[in-house]
Amino acid sequence: MEKSKGSKSQEGIVYERLFDVIIEQKLQPGARLTEISLADIFSVSRTVVRRALLRLSYEGVVDIKPNIGAIVTTTEPEDVPQYFEARRIVEGALIRKVAGKLTTFQEETLNAMVREENRYFMGGNRARGLRKSIDFHFYIADIANNKPLAEMGKKMIARTSLIVAQYNLSGSGGCACVDHSALVDVMVNGPGDIAESMMHEHLQHIEDNLYFGKQNIETDLYRILEVDRS
């Protein structure tokens, strides 16, 4: 049966809000996402919630397990290097395609992202800074003009961002504004092989700063989501 326009809108709201709080590391890996609670929080049906969770599952942000339900995706420490290796390969290819070919608009957009990211971090808003950092990498994927490669890149960016959330909760979160400024410079001037090498170094820096100790998991969906019902 085809979904109604209203149903699609509700699903989109739930999906986007959950994606944001997960990617911004407010809702950490391992946290359980119960359909009943989410339906109550968003004042929607469980069917709407289920569809939103399935979208997140497709993107690798949420795991849906039999007899357990949906949880924010977790990654075992021994699997972490594989995901970062995959991201380096894919994002290295993406930035190589972009290097030396940026339009003025794209250059200005990337620089604006770096400034906004830095403003959030300097102001103590780490969650929004992290989201802007991810948006920076998403944008590089978007402007590389290769849809399949961009989709793979975004999945790896989202997954490794969850890994950072799981293993670096009290740290910087990975990306550094100074690294992003350097990446913009090399995307403007090229060449592609240098841009690829810098992206590899940038992502290796993030991986090297992970901490594989025990972390506390936030589970209060009502407090985290704080949906405005007015």
C-alpha positions as CSV (number, residue, x, y, z in Angstrom):
1,M,0.0,0.0,0.0
2,E,1.3,3.4,-0.9
3,K,2.1,5.7,2.0
4,S,0.2,8.9,2.4
5,K,2.0,12.3,2.1
6,G,1.4,12.9,5.9
7,S,2.8,9.5,6.7
8,K,6.0,10.2,4.7
9,S,6.4,13.5,6.5
10,Q,6.1,11.9,9.9
11,E,8.6,9.2,9.0
12,G,11.0,11.9,7.7
13,I,10.8,13.8,10.9
14,V,11.5,10.8,13.1
15,Y,14.3,9.6,10.8
16,E,16.0,13.0,10.6
17,R,15.8,13.6,14.4
18,L,17.1,10.2,15.3
19,F,19.9,10.5,12.7
20,D,20.9,13.8,14.1
21,V,21.1,12.8,17.8
22,I,23.0,9.6,16.8
23,I,25.5,11.3,14.5
24,E,25.9,14.2,17.0
25,Q,26.8,11.5,19.6
26,K,24.0,12.4,22.0
27,L,22.6,8.9,21.6
28,Q,25.6,6.5,21.8
29,P,26.2,3.1,20.2
30,G,24.5,0.3,22.1
31,A,21.5,2.5,23.1
32,R,18.2,0.7,22.6
33,L,15.5,2.4,20.4
34,T,12.1,1.0,21.5
35,E,9.2,1.5,19.1
36,I,6.7,2.2,21.9
37,S,8.8,4.9,23.5
38,L,9.6,6.6,20.1
39,A,6.0,6.5,19.1
40,D,5.1,8.2,22.3
41,I,7.9,10.8,22.0
42,F,7.0,11.8,18.5
43,S,3.2,11.3,18.8
44,V,3.2,8.9,15.8
45,S,2.2,5.3,15.1
46,R,4.7,2.5,15.7
47,T,4.4,1.8,11.9
48,V,5.9,5.2,11.2
49,V,8.7,4.6,13.8
50,R,9.4,1.2,12.3
51,R,9.8,2.6,8.8
52,A,12.2,5.3,10.1
53,L,14.3,2.7,11.9
54,L,14.4,0.5,8.8
55,R,15.9,3.5,6.9
56,L,18.5,4.0,9.6
57,S,19.2,0.3,9.5
58,Y,19.8,0.4,5.7
59,E,22.3,3.2,6.3
60,G,24.2,1.2,8.9
61,V,23.3,3.6,11.8
62,V,21.0,1.2,13.5
63,D,21.0,-2.6,14.0
64,I,17.6,-4.4,14.1
65,K,18.0,-7.7,16.0
66,P,15.4,-10.5,16.4
67,N,13.8,-10.5,19.9
68,I,15.8,-7.4,20.9
69,G,14.7,-4.7,18.5
70,A,16.6,-1.7,17.3
71,I,19.9,-0.5,18.9
72,V,22.4,2.1,17.8
73,T,25.1,0.2,15.9
74,T,28.1,-0.9,17.8
75,T,31.4,-2.1,16.5
76,E,33.8,-4.5,18.2
77,P,37.4,-3.1,18.7
78,E,38.9,-5.7,16.4
79,D,36.7,-4.6,13.5
80,V,37.4,-0.9,13.8
81,P,40.6,-0.9,11.6
82,Q,38.6,-2.5,8.7
83,Y,36.0,0.3,8.7
84,F,38.6,3.0,8.8
85,E,40.6,1.3,6.0
86,A,37.5,1.2,3.9
87,R,36.7,4.8,4.6
88,R,40.3,5.8,3.7
89,I,40.0,4.0,0.4
90,V,36.6,5.5,-0.5
91,E,37.2,9.0,0.7
92,G,40.6,9.0,-0.8
93,A,39.1,8.3,-4.2
94,L,36.4,10.9,-3.6
95,I,38.7,13.7,-2.8
96,R,41.0,12.8,-5.7
97,K,38.1,13.3,-8.0
98,V,37.4,16.7,-6.5
99,A,41.0,18.1,-6.2
100,G,41.7,20.9,-8.6
101,K,38.1,21.0,-9.9
102,L,36.3,23.0,-7.2
103,T,34.0,25.8,-8.3
104,T,34.1,29.1,-6.5
105,F,30.8,28.2,-4.9
106,Q,32.0,24.8,-3.7
107,E,35.2,26.4,-2.2
108,E,33.2,29.0,-0.4
109,T,30.7,26.4,0.9
110,L,33.5,24.2,2.3
111,N,35.3,27.2,3.9
112,A,32.0,28.3,5.5
113,M,31.5,24.8,6.9
114,V,35.0,24.9,8.4
115,R,34.3,28.3,10.0
116,E,30.9,27.1,11.4
117,E,32.5,23.9,12.7
118,N,35.2,25.9,14.5
119,R,32.7,28.3,15.9
120,Y,30.7,25.5,17.5
121,F,33.8,23.8,19.0
122,M,35.1,27.1,20.3
123,G,31.7,27.9,21.8
124,G,31.7,24.5,23.6
125,N,28.9,23.0,21.5
126,R,30.7,19.8,20.7
127,A,27.7,17.9,19.4
128,R,26.9,20.5,16.7
129,G,30.6,20.8,15.9
130,L,30.8,17.1,15.3
131,R,27.7,17.2,13.0
132,K,29.3,20.0,11.0
133,S,32.5,18.0,10.7
134,I,30.4,15.1,9.2
135,D,28.6,17.4,6.9
136,F,32.0,18.6,5.6
137,H,32.9,15.1,4.6
138,F,29.4,14.4,3.2
139,Y,29.7,17.5,1.0
140,I,32.9,16.2,-0.5
141,A,31.2,13.0,-1.4
142,D,28.3,14.9,-3.0
143,I,30.4,17.1,-5.2
144,A,32.6,14.2,-6.5
145,N,29.9,13.4,-9.2
146,N,29.9,9.7,-8.6
147,K,26.7,8.6,-6.9
148,P,27.6,5.0,-6.1
149,L,31.0,6.1,-4.7
150,A,29.3,8.9,-2.7
151,E,26.8,6.4,-1.2
152,M,29.5,4.1,-0.1
153,G,31.5,7.1,1.3
154,K,28.5,8.4,3.3
155,K,27.9,4.9,4.8
156,M,31.5,4.7,5.9
157,I,31.5,8.2,7.2
158,A,28.4,7.5,9.3
159,R,29.7,4.2,10.5
160,T,33.1,5.5,11.6
161,S,31.4,8.5,13.2
162,L,29.5,5.9,15.3
163,I,32.8,4.3,16.1
164,V,34.1,7.6,17.3
165,A,31.0,8.0,19.4
166,Q,31.6,4.6,20.9
167,Y,35.3,4.9,21.6
168,N,36.0,8.6,22.0
169,L,33.1,10.0,24.0
170,S,35.2,12.3,26.1
171,G,37.7,13.3,23.4
172,S,37.6,15.7,20.6
173,G,35.4,13.5,18.4
174,G,38.1,13.1,15.7
175,C,38.1,15.7,13.0
176,A,40.1,18.9,13.5
177,C,39.2,22.2,11.9
178,V,42.8,22.8,11.0
179,D,42.9,19.5,9.1
180,H,39.7,20.5,7.2
181,S,41.2,23.9,6.3
182,A,44.2,22.1,4.8
183,L,41.9,19.7,2.9
184,V,40.1,22.7,1.4
185,D,43.4,24.2,0.3
186,V,44.5,21.0,-1.4
187,M,41.1,20.6,-3.1
188,V,41.4,24.1,-4.5
189,N,45.0,23.6,-5.8
190,G,45.4,19.9,-6.2
191,P,47.0,17.7,-7.2
192,G,44.8,14.6,-6.7
193,D,47.5,12.3,-5.3
194,I,48.4,14.9,-2.6
195,A,44.8,15.4,-1.7
196,E,44.3,11.6,-1.4
197,S,47.4,11.3,0.8
198,M,46.2,14.2,3.1
199,M,42.7,12.6,3.5
200,H,44.4,9.3,4.5
201,E,46.5,11.1,7.1
202,H,43.5,12.9,8.4
203,L,41.4,9.7,8.9
204,Q,44.4,7.9,10.4
205,H,44.7,10.7,12.9
206,I,41.0,10.1,13.9
207,E,41.6,6.4,14.2
208,D,44.8,6.8,16.3
209,N,42.9,8.9,18.9
210,L,40.3,6.3,19.7
211,Y,40.0,4.9,23.2
212,F,38.9,1.3,23.6
213,G,38.0,1.5,27.3
214,K,34.5,1.1,28.8
215,Q,32.1,3.9,28.2
216,N,28.7,4.7,29.8
217,I,25.8,4.6,27.4
218,E,23.0,7.2,27.6
219,T,19.6,5.4,27.4
220,D,17.0,8.1,28.3
221,L,15.3,8.7,24.9
222,Y,12.8,11.2,26.3
223,R,15.6,13.4,27.7
224,I,17.8,13.2,24.6
225,L,15.2,13.7,22.0
226,E,13.2,16.5,23.8
227,V,10.7,16.8,20.9
228,D,8.9,20.1,20.8
229,R,5.2,19.3,20.6
230,S,4.0,22.9,20.6
